[in-house]
Amino acid sequence: MKFLYILGTILFSVYGQIIVKWQVAKAGALPALFTEKLVFLFALVINPWIISGLACGFLALMCWMGAMTHFQLSYAYPFLSLSFVLVLVFSALLFNETLTMPKLLGTLLVVVGVIVASRG
């Protein structure tokens, strides 16, 4: 049960990243003029999807605080690297981002690192 706190932290964080990418991509390029940038960014901040991503960031924090009541930081923190794995997979599936061999090898190294760190 206590590992659900870490899982919640990971899943809420990944959701937030995916939602922000999706909505920013829909909004288009950042304008050149400073005032237009502010309007553009403000419109994103009040977007309900972005707000849900921010809420998930808060929920991730709450889960992380729960995890910290059960685990040492040096044990729990490497598990957050699994967010990289999920973001890589979802970015390829949802946004057609390229999966290159270096990305895949790097991600594999992250997974191996989590396994090694969790045993120590």
FENCOR-V323869 format. One line per field, one symbol per residue. ss: DSSP state (@ for helix, = for strand, . for the rest). A space follows every 10 residues. Layout:
ss->???
//
This chain:
ss->..@@@@@@@@ @@@@@@@@@@ @@@@@@@... ...@@@@@@@ @@@@@..@@@ @@@@@@@@@@ @@@@@@@@.. ..@@@@@@@@ @@@@@@@@@@ @@@@@..... @@@@@@@@@@ @@@@@@@@@.
//
